[in-house]
Structures are given as C-alpha cells and as structure tokens.
Amino acid sequence: MVEKWYKLLLDKIEEIKANIILVQDNKGFFNSEEFLVKAKEIYGKIHYFSSEMTLRGIIRDTKNNLLIIYQENNYLPSEVMNKYPVVKLDYNDIFPLFDTGAISWLNVDELQELNHLYQNNLNRFDQLSYFETLDFVLRNLYDTDIDFSNKEQLTGFLIRYYFANDKIQGAIQSLIMEKAEENNLKLNEIDNKKRFFSWLNQEWRKYLLKRNSSINFNSRKIKFLLNDCFEQGLMERVDLLKEEYYSEFIIKETRKNYWINSGIKNLDKVSIKDSFHNEYQLLKELLNKDLEPHEWGNVARSWGHLLYIKNTYHIDFTLSDIELIIDRQFTDFIVNSYDDLAYDQRFYYAPLNNRILTEITRKNERFVLICFDGMSFKEWPAVKEYLINTLSVDFKEGITCSMIPTVTSYSRRAIFSGILPLEDNEQGNEEKAFKQFLLEKSGFKEEEIYFERKRIPGKLDLLGYRSAGLIFNFIDDLSHGAMNQKLLIKNIKDQLEESKLAQTVKYLLNYNYKIYFCSDHGNLFCEGNGFNPKRQLVEDKAARAVLYGTKNLAENENFRNKLVLQLPNILGEKYLVTMSDRTKFGNREPGFTHGGINIEEVIVPFIEVI
C-alpha cells in the first residue's frame, strides 16, 4: 500500500519533542483537510498566525501541545522565534529526487497521486532535473508532454488544469506563456479559469455554428474532456431551439462524433433512433481508448442513457456485444485501478462517494443532499425528465463511485459519514454519521442539521436548518419488484407523478438551498448462478458479493466466473468474492439486485440542481 503523501511531513513534525513548535508552511500543505486532521492528532491545537497580539494570547492560554503555522513573509516576534523550535516544510521532504521548483504549481489535492507515481518509480530514475521533473509530472498527471506540440494539446492540458485551479502560477506559468505564443493563443484569454473557459466557449460556438474555429474539437486531446466542461457549467451548450445553425453540418457531425451531443441542447431535433445509434457509436469509440477513472463516468452515462432510450422507446437493437466489452474492460479497471482511488484526493479524478460531503461543504453554502437509493444512470433520465417537465431547472451531471461491495451498509454510510469502510467500524445509522461529519468539519451546530429517510418525497419544513440529508427509497423498492428494465422505468415514472419530489425541489430552491442528488449504488438485472456461499464462514453477505476474513476462505469457494478481490485501501484485510459476469448467488427468480462490480452498480449519478 502506498503511504500517504504527508507521512514524511508528519514524521518531521513528530521528531521535534516540544509542547509548542513553529511550522513554516510556504507551500500551503495545511490546505489539505486530511493533513490538517492528522497533524491535530499529534498537536491537539493548531493556530494559523495572523497577528502578534493574538499569538501571544494563544501561547499564554495553551496548556497542551500547540502547533503554530506561519509563512516566510510573516513577521513573528524574535523572542518567539528564538524560544520555540522551527520546522520548515517543503516539497523536497516528500520528493527528494525531484527538482521541487518544477512542482510548486501543483494543487495540494494532486500530491497524493504524484506521491503514488513517485513511489512506484523510485527504482527507475535518479535525481531528476527541473525539466525532467516537469516532464514527468505533465506526462503522468496531465497526459501530455512538455513540448505541447500543437494548440489542441495545450488546450487539453489547460482544461484539465483549470478543473482544479483558478489561475496559472508557479513553474508552469513561463512554459504556458512560451507555448501560447508559439501556438498563436493570446495569453490574456487563457491565463485564468474564467477567461480560459470563456475563450473555449467562444471557439466551441464558432466550431458548431460557423464552422471556423481555430481549435480542432475532434482532437483526442480535447473531445473526451468536453462532456465534463458542459456538465460542470464551465461551458454553455448551444441551444438548437434558439440558434441559427447549418442543420446538415450538425446532423453529420453528431452522427460521426456523438460526443458533440454533450455540447448541444434540444438535440431531439435529431430523431430518437439516430440519437440511439450515435450514442452507440460513441460508446464504441470510448471503449477503444485507455480510460481514466473519470472517463469511465462517460461510459456509464452513455451506457445508462442507451439502456433508457432502448427500453423507453422500444428500439429493436441488441446491445449484448457492447455489454460484453464494457463488462470485460470495467472488470479490468476494478481489479487494477479501483483501490487506488482511495488515496487520490482529487474528486474529479477519483470521485469515491465518501468524498461527496467534503466536495459539497467546500463551498460553505446551505445545502441539501438527497440520496436516491439504488438509482443508476439507467433510471436517472426518468427523474431528470420529470423535473425538467415540471420545473424550470437544469443540472450539472457528474458521477461518483460506490463503495465495493455496492450494498447499502457500506456504500450509503460512506456518503453520509465521509469516510471509507476501512476507517469505519459501524454499520448503518447514517443520520448520526452525517451530523458528526458536519459538526467536526463544517462548524455547523447540531440544531442546524436535518436528516430524514422516507420511501417517497413528502412535505418538508427546513425552517432554521442550514443543511439536510434526505434518503428516498422508492427506486430501490421498485427495482426489487420489477421483472425487466421497461417495467422498472414505467413504474418509476408513475411513482414520480404521484410523489412530491417537484414540490420538494421547488421549496428548496425558493429558500436558496443548493441541491445535490446522489445514489448509494446502482442495480443490475441478474439470474441466479445456483451457488450458495457457506454462510457460517462469511463475514458479510449480499446477493452479488460475500466478504471473508482470509484469502484461503475466499479462494476455497468454487463457482463459474468467480472473482476474488482484495481492496486494502477500501476494505482493509478482508477479501471480497463476487462474479465477473451478470449473475447473483442462489437460484431464485431473476431480478434486479446489487452488491457487485458491474458498471451499473458502481458508477452512479452525482447531480447538482441549477
């Protein structure tokens, strides 16, 4: 298991045996909430230096251990500097073989991923120079190289960069200035997040409406990133009901490159059948490339939408061939990459659902988090259409990854506790976990936090509350009773018409709450495989997964398409036994269930209402 990026920094702090120490943090390492929490376990009290008077009062009143954080340009009283030990934190404490000047521009959330790459390559290089270090970072974190040989490669880097940063700074700044000039890009259009996406949005409109953009949006360096640009609200979709456009060009482009659809509104001008086949082609194209974790989100969205269209509009077209490809490749992703998501702190790149609350509370706004139990991307379009037809709303459509095994006791608790199953000895009781997270991490008072579980949305009164967690179970209930996907979608639509979900959303918007939808896991239609695990030997059991305490017990079970996983960063020392196909344990009637590793169960919607 790769150690946390901040371990060596903690070791350096802990080596100083003193009640009060000064820590010079010029690089902003303490901007990491996780690092801050771990440091508090060593020094019970942490103070950010702001003024001499406040500092003297803090020192005078402190009886236990105290860690004082300051930066080089702060003026600390000389007697304080002389009296207490000073620890200076720098990148070379973590990455001694890198030229640390070449990584000073990285966001603190990127350090764990870089540390993982660094640890795995320690035996492959000696001390790297400035440009060697920068090239290593760009190749491995941003899928590009230091040359930026064309405008599309530079644009693709900037899209990735601005997903996590607001402006260009540090070592990357001079390089970007040089490459922008070489590629005829105006620096004042791309030097911060707002201006860059404004420029990219203009180029998109030129491409789609006038066909004269200077950017080739068909480039592989760009096109697979665009979906996220539109869904995060960083770029504006072209509304075909309001814009003048050359219809033959639009239809030709969307048929040839379905990814373009993500940047268009009201695409129902193109027939449903065309839309279906275009999305099918998109999936085939996506599956022909090496997919990053967040790119699997694009596969999940397209696959779910395909299934929704097929079963809603009764399209006679088999999807079994692409289903096999998705299952095979996604299984490889789970086996080789899923566990690594636990140490990558960037929500966009590693959106494990235990990070949902952290992502939401960063914005310091009143919010309501609504969890639709059991909703996959196959069912989300039904909810989306209902709300759009009822209210004047739109959505930023993102993804999260459910905890494996994808059962409620693991995955839903991770959402509301904000921690991994490995770190959590409790099961259930999401309300207690939700309140504890907000009390500790967001400074909310208990009387300001509301929590409720219901089958369907009902009347809501949040007067005096700053935040709420709501769980609605109707999708999961309906799935367990449905015999096929068509019936499930129909039943969900009928239930929505009878529910008060639209009234609930309208109420929350009227009172200025930010609204987020999520799901604890998806669902899968399965037949039984005729095998029943030995109940007395398992630590936990579900329809599609069982947990064992030892490897020998896990490997001792024998059935077709068995898959044994150890996910040490997620589940610790436990071993999970599941299926690499679409079956469940036992020999009961076929039906919808969950617990396994298929894409419909693992990658689920995370939606912001706008």
Salt bridges, closest charged atoms under 4 A:
ASP11 OD2 - LYS7 NZ 3.02
GLU34 OE2 - LYS4 NZ 3.22
GLU41 OE2 - LYS38 NZ 3.90
GLU52 OE2 - ARG56 NH2 2.78
ASP61 OD1 - ARG60 NE 3.78
GLU79 OE2 - ARG56 NH2 2.44
ASP93 OD1 - LYS12 NZ 3.06
ASP109 OD2 - ARG362 NH2 3.05
ASP135 OD2 - ARG139 NE 2.79
ASP143 OD2 - ARG160 NH2 3.80
GLU182 OE1 - LYS179 NZ 3.57
ASP191 OD1 - ARG195 NH2 2.85
GLU203 OE2 - LYS206 NZ 3.39
ASP228 OD1 - ARG301 NH2 3.62
GLU231 OE1 - ARG301 NH1 2.76
GLU243 OE2 - ARG205 NH2 2.22
GLU253 OE2 - LYS256 NZ 3.26
ASP274 OD2 - ARG255 NH2 2.72
GLU279 OE1 - HIS305 ND1 2.50
GLU285 OE2 - LYS223 NZ 2.33
GLU295 OE2 - LYS289 NZ 2.76
GLU323 OE1 - ARG582 NH1 3.76
ASP327 OD2 - ARG582 NE 2.73
ASP340 OD2 - HIS116 NE2 3.93
ASP344 OD2 - ARG346 NH2 2.97
GLU359 OE1 - ARG362 NH1 3.58
ASP373 OD2 - ARG412 NH1 3.39
ASP373 OD1 - HIS521 NE2 3.41
GLU379 OE2 - LYS378 NZ 2.77
GLU385 OE1 - LYS493 NZ 3.96
GLU397 OE2 - LYS384 NZ 2.42
ASP424 OD2 - ARG413 NE 2.31
GLU426 OE2 - ARG413 NH2 3.91
GLU430 OE2 - ARG412 NE 3.03
GLU430 OE1 - ARG453 NH2 3.03
GLU431 OE2 - LYS435 NZ 3.13
GLU448 OE1 - ARG466 NH1 3.47
ASP476 OD1 - HIS480 NE2 3.30
ASP476 OD1 - HIS594 NE2 3.82
ASP477 OD2 - ARG455 NE 3.26
ASP494 OD2 - LYS490 NZ 2.92
ASP520 OD2 - ARG412 NH1 3.71
ASP520 OD1 - HIS521 NE2 3.64
GLU555 OE2 - LYS551 NZ 3.97
GLU557 OE1 - LYS534 NZ 3.33
ASP581 OD2 - ARG560 NH2 3.43
GLU600 OE2 - ARG582 NH1 2.85
GLU601 OE2 - ARG544 NE 2.93
GLU608 OE1 - LYS363 NZ 3.66
GLU608 OE2 - LYS514 NZ 2.65
